[in-house]
Amino acid sequence: MESVLSPATLAELRRPRPYPAVSVLTPTHRRDPYNTQDQVRLRNMVAEAKRQLEADPAVTRERRTEVAGHLDRALSEVDLTHAEDGLAIFAAPGEHQVWSLARPVPERVVLSDTFLTRNLVSAQTAGRPIWVLSLAADRATLWNGGADRVTESRLGGFPLTRRVENFDPERQQRIGDTPSAFREERTRQFLREADTAMNAVLRDHPRQLYVTGEPAALSLLDEVGSTARGAVHIPHGGLAHGTPEVVWQAVRPVVEAEARRSTDAVTHALETARGRREFAAGVDELWQSARDGRIRLLAVEENYRVTVRTAGDHLILAESGDLDSREDIVDEIVEQCLETGADVRFVPDGTLGEADGMAGVLRY
């Protein structure tokens, strides 16, 4: 299952496909007892996608068989033991993909000439993805981080390793001193290689970077490369050989402190916007402003969801399941704002007070 969404990957997902490009969305659960129902729910959604393929006169028998086969192969690749909060299956002639999402999604089957990506984009943004680069003299490990965990990443050739020789055992025996590995030219070269590899990852997958290691390692990386200049330093050794849980516990306080600073900056920006009459709130106003490209900063509370339906050029509140209801309008607004270059921030529930879950700062 895929979980790392880069700008290039998103552009590829959005390109037009031969009809039908099928998107299957379903909520999933991380824990018992709810996750025991996920397999049944997912099979039912795939069966519904096949039923819609069967009923669509625009889909030939040959193409229906091919796309149904890709849906079956995608279903066989789903690993619900590592489920998050949602799942997206994309299938089209000649291809299929499975995406795990760290944000709930509505149950939905869509047949179109493109895949439905807005829930994917919103989940990626809400998850506040980060990179953690952990350094040692003999290993550089890359961790893919989110709101509550890290996992080891194999992007960019990571982990990088090298053999560290025994420096001078006679000297150590004689004076009880071991020279620092970070003074060696071979170590300098190794960290240059790590810096180059990390820069390549950041070009394709831009995120906030945290770098961990002994103070000497962090200092040397600053000296020999450019990666660490925009990174948050965490002077903590041993994590290049650590487990995901150990790494997360080490970086978590720093990540949470950065998140609090970000939230404070968002609330200050919204307060300033009120005084300048650049403030917007309410799902209808924000939807229209997002379509016009007027939003500069969008703040969304983490669990804010609202169901609406279209009434002319406006949105009105609706019940889930109503005819023509839109259960993922928040995700749609998030995606539209990102497409027009807005800064989108997810903040803790209750942060926005009377703004009722979502607010924005307007460009004009």
Steps between C-alpha positions, in 0.01 A plus 500: 500500500618851418521778759755762382340753263744719307410782258615281209290206621195724543542639147518145367185399691313801362578446132205387285450125455307295245147467636425357752746611769348351817551650846386298801510675839422339833566584866721259695591464866828461685368295794253232608209448497427723202786385279356147486222644279737671257564197279128443446437870436785516249383191310150647483635827357703317233189296414306827465769633264465187286120538501533857373741383229248235396216751486689769306421474125810711420730219626571221255507140614873473439580814696261402781679167538842668503411764760318245718817291496702798621248557780544138609880530495485824697274334757750215542777754573315671786662435839245598763733403785665838437179689426469869580176702477412459135583312182493594131515251213560636152453274196500576128592313181856374550552611861391503863621657825414473869545798735479502880367827642546649846163678482144361480334497158136448395398174336502575131536341157572738211535412131663781300792575269720604796555364851341673800799651681359763736471263797857385439629858496306600811614192694863566408477864611312419821759238592771773518759276334863547602836342427738395777862441401698314766879511477779281634859459382409176324132543413247762382137395535197680357166488682162586353308682773139604555273615779569210735776274370802450278585213267829431326515626142702348215477806275817650358712193569455522878618359731858585409767294673876470511750291689678682782852372566657466844677836515810443717463232769863547614436872559179424684679244718788738568312818593137387532380723218303412184516766227158621389380333181361838394851642458583245230502596133314178416222604735487844342461337160230268634298793634544684168342197332216503753450871440483451122253212536281698741493801269377276218220365722396854599487611136250225418323489837526843669428490875627636830823317586622402847859378537615290796850400607781577739586871512821428307299334221256790475784751494684307229188470284459878524861540392508261203148539355189712463220268614512594869476875445120493483465204735416471868799352690440241772828413682423136574741222400428133435182546295656400167502144640175544696149364464210713371351524850829615656546760226145629536531538877821698451365739236141525622549782756676715239242427230215583738670823607535601134131418444401724793708786360334449161152507658583820688619660177176400323274644772701824498467524119122449523465766771701746289287418195182588691631850561590542134173353372689217334331232711264233360303226674208270430512213254309687227718813510820296515386274213433800277821677602702183437352465150595863429857446629455771766616300805857559619482295822243231584470365854303179555431325831630144487167316525275755331260338254177641359249368246352746250318512170505755223214750467580710195831676564491432873539213744242413763527252785369150431471163666730212414331289236285782362463512125800683348661546843875568509664345804857598416452869427773587755750284310388663175563848642841392633605365161374809317692729737821302454460516122485879515808527721335553839663395825275232657539425872313242707460603864362328813123484543362808674782730389281707268219571747204673335639436152344151533779276377651688208617855426718682252711807434419657163746635246260783409 
